[in-house]
């Protein structure tokens, strides 16, 4: 008897659940590194140099702070789950192994998947020519559930959003950088996603 499963094409729709977990992109990692590592280390080093903090206390403070920051970074996660067995979209929060789930909507309430894009601007509001890409579920009542955004790799973001649409068997709307995403209804009552200036 031969095994036909080896030659069988992978079908994402056969998965009982699909977890939507996105790591932070490099710009957000840099921002968090700056806020949670560089600034505290700078404060402790400055206090040590000025003689306000003893060297031993400074080392103990940095080790304790590093342990707490690492525990929070690796121990606290929030992500979405498309669960076909329970026919719902859930937001899952995991805090040091304790998991809580919140039902967001039924899978049949999701009308389509879209990727929105937002242009990055400088502090004075001038254009940079670079875009954020953000995957969204559009519900039948026109509510938008924003899943995650990325700056550095739009291709991966688009490919992931296409997989969500394929998993749900619904329509996919790709991004149109420079245009604003608007949500309307077609004559038959179904959702229409358009990109306008």
C-alpha positions as CSV (number, residue, x, y, z in Angstrom):
1,X,0.0,0.0,0.0
2,X,1.5,3.4,-1.0
3,X,1.3,6.6,0.9
4,X,-0.4,9.3,-1.3
5,X,0.1,12.0,1.3
6,X,3.7,12.6,0.2
7,X,2.7,13.8,-3.2
8,X,-0.4,15.7,-2.0
9,X,-0.2,19.5,-2.2
10,X,-0.4,21.4,1.1
11,X,-3.9,23.0,1.6
12,X,-4.0,25.7,4.2
13,X,-7.8,25.3,4.4
14,X,-7.4,21.9,6.1
15,X,-5.6,23.3,9.1
16,X,-7.9,23.3,12.2
17,X,-6.5,26.7,13.3
18,X,-4.2,29.4,11.9
19,X,-2.2,31.6,14.3
20,X,-1.4,35.1,13.3
21,X,1.8,35.9,15.2
22,X,4.0,38.6,13.8
23,X,7.4,39.5,15.3
24,X,8.1,43.2,15.7
25,X,9.8,44.7,12.7
26,X,13.3,46.1,13.0
27,X,12.2,49.8,13.4
28,X,10.0,48.9,16.4
29,X,12.8,46.7,17.8
30,X,15.2,49.7,17.6
31,X,12.7,52.0,19.3
32,X,12.2,49.5,22.2
33,X,15.9,48.9,22.4
34,X,16.4,52.7,22.7
35,X,13.7,53.1,25.4
36,X,14.3,50.0,27.4
37,X,18.0,49.5,27.1
38,X,20.0,52.6,26.1
39,X,18.2,55.1,28.3
40,X,18.3,53.1,31.5
41,X,21.9,52.1,31.0
42,X,22.8,55.7,30.3
43,X,21.1,56.8,33.5
44,X,22.9,54.2,35.6
45,X,26.3,54.9,33.9
46,X,25.9,58.7,34.4
47,X,24.9,58.2,38.1
48,X,27.9,56.0,38.6
49,X,30.3,58.4,36.9
50,X,28.9,61.3,39.0
51,X,29.3,59.3,42.2
52,X,25.6,59.2,43.0
53,X,25.3,55.4,42.5
54,X,27.8,52.8,43.8
55,X,29.3,50.6,41.1
56,X,28.0,47.4,42.8
57,X,24.5,48.9,43.1
58,X,24.6,50.0,39.4
59,X,25.5,46.4,38.3
60,X,22.8,44.9,40.4
61,X,20.3,47.4,39.1
62,X,21.2,46.7,35.5
63,X,21.1,42.9,36.0
64,X,17.7,43.1,37.7
65,X,16.3,45.5,35.1
66,X,17.6,43.3,32.2
67,X,16.0,40.2,33.8
68,X,12.6,42.0,34.2
69,X,12.7,43.5,30.7
70,X,13.7,40.1,29.1
71,X,11.0,38.3,31.1
72,X,8.3,40.7,29.9
73,X,9.5,40.7,26.3
74,X,9.6,36.9,26.0
75,X,6.8,36.1,28.6
76,X,4.0,38.4,27.3
77,X,2.6,37.8,23.8
78,X,-0.7,38.8,22.1
79,X,-1.8,37.4,18.8
80,X,-4.9,36.4,16.8
81,X,-6.1,32.9,16.0
82,X,-8.5,31.8,13.2
83,X,-10.1,28.7,14.7
84,X,-12.0,26.6,12.2
85,X,-13.1,24.1,14.8
86,X,-14.8,26.8,16.9
87,X,-15.6,28.9,13.8
88,X,-14.3,32.1,15.4
89,X,-11.5,34.7,15.4
90,X,-9.9,34.9,18.8
91,X,-7.4,37.3,20.4
92,X,-5.0,35.3,22.6
93,X,-3.0,36.8,25.4
94,X,-0.2,34.7,26.9
95,X,1.3,36.1,30.1
96,X,4.1,33.8,31.5
97,X,2.3,30.6,30.4
98,X,-1.2,31.7,31.4
99,X,-3.4,31.9,28.4
100,X,-6.6,33.9,28.0
101,X,-8.8,34.0,24.9
102,X,-11.3,36.6,23.8
103,X,-13.7,35.9,20.9
104,X,-13.6,38.8,18.4
105,X,-16.1,37.6,15.9
106,X,-17.3,34.5,14.0
107,X,-15.4,33.5,10.8
108,X,-18.6,34.0,8.8
109,X,-18.6,37.7,9.9
110,X,-15.4,38.4,8.1
111,X,-16.2,39.7,4.6
112,X,-12.7,40.1,3.2
113,X,-9.0,40.6,3.9
114,X,-7.2,43.8,2.9
115,X,-3.7,45.3,3.2
116,X,-3.8,49.0,4.0
117,X,-0.7,51.2,3.5
118,X,0.2,54.4,5.2
119,X,3.0,56.7,4.1
120,X,5.6,57.5,6.7
121,X,6.3,61.2,7.3
122,X,9.0,63.1,9.1
123,X,8.5,65.0,12.3
124,X,7.7,68.2,10.3
125,X,5.1,66.3,8.1
126,X,7.1,65.9,4.9
127,X,6.8,62.7,2.9
128,X,9.5,60.0,3.1
129,X,8.3,57.9,0.2
130,X,8.3,54.9,2.5
131,X,5.1,53.0,3.5
132,X,3.8,50.9,6.4
133,X,1.7,47.9,5.3
134,X,-1.1,46.7,7.6
135,X,-3.1,43.5,7.3
136,X,-6.8,44.0,8.1
137,X,-10.0,41.8,8.4
138,X,-13.0,43.7,7.1
139,X,-16.2,42.6,8.8
140,X,-19.6,42.5,7.1
141,X,-20.7,45.4,9.2
142,X,-17.7,47.5,7.8
143,X,-15.7,47.3,11.1
144,X,-12.0,46.9,10.5
145,X,-9.8,44.6,12.6
146,X,-6.2,45.7,12.2
147,X,-4.0,42.7,12.7
148,X,-0.4,44.0,12.4
149,X,1.7,46.3,10.4
150,X,5.2,46.1,9.0
151,X,7.6,48.6,7.5
152,X,10.4,46.6,6.1
153,X,8.9,43.8,3.9
154,X,5.6,44.5,2.2
155,X,5.9,41.2,0.2
156,X,5.7,39.1,3.3
157,X,2.8,41.1,4.7
158,X,0.9,40.8,1.4
159,X,1.7,37.0,1.2
160,X,0.5,36.5,4.8
161,X,-2.7,38.4,4.1
162,X,-3.4,36.3,1.0
163,X,-3.0,33.2,3.2
164,X,-5.6,34.5,5.6
165,X,-8.0,35.1,2.7
166,X,-7.3,31.6,1.3
167,X,-7.8,30.0,4.7
168,X,-11.2,31.7,5.1
169,X,-12.2,31.4,1.4
170,X,-12.9,35.1,1.0
171,X,-11.8,37.9,-1.3
172,X,-8.4,39.6,-0.9
173,X,-7.6,43.3,-1.6
174,X,-3.9,44.1,-2.0
175,X,-2.4,47.5,-1.0
176,X,-2.2,50.5,-3.2
177,X,0.5,52.7,-1.7
178,X,-0.4,56.4,-1.7
179,X,-4.1,55.8,-1.8
180,X,-6.5,55.8,1.2
181,X,-8.5,52.6,1.8
182,X,-12.3,53.1,2.0
183,X,-14.9,50.6,2.7
184,X,-18.3,50.6,1.1
185,X,-21.1,48.2,0.0
186,X,-21.9,46.8,-3.4
187,X,-25.5,46.8,-4.7
188,X,-25.9,43.2,-3.5
189,X,-24.9,44.2,0.1
190,X,-21.4,42.7,0.1
191,X,-18.4,44.7,1.2
192,X,-16.4,46.7,-1.4
193,X,-12.9,47.9,-0.6
194,X,-11.6,50.8,-2.7
195,X,-8.4,52.8,-2.7
196,X,-8.9,56.5,-3.4
197,X,-6.7,59.7,-3.3
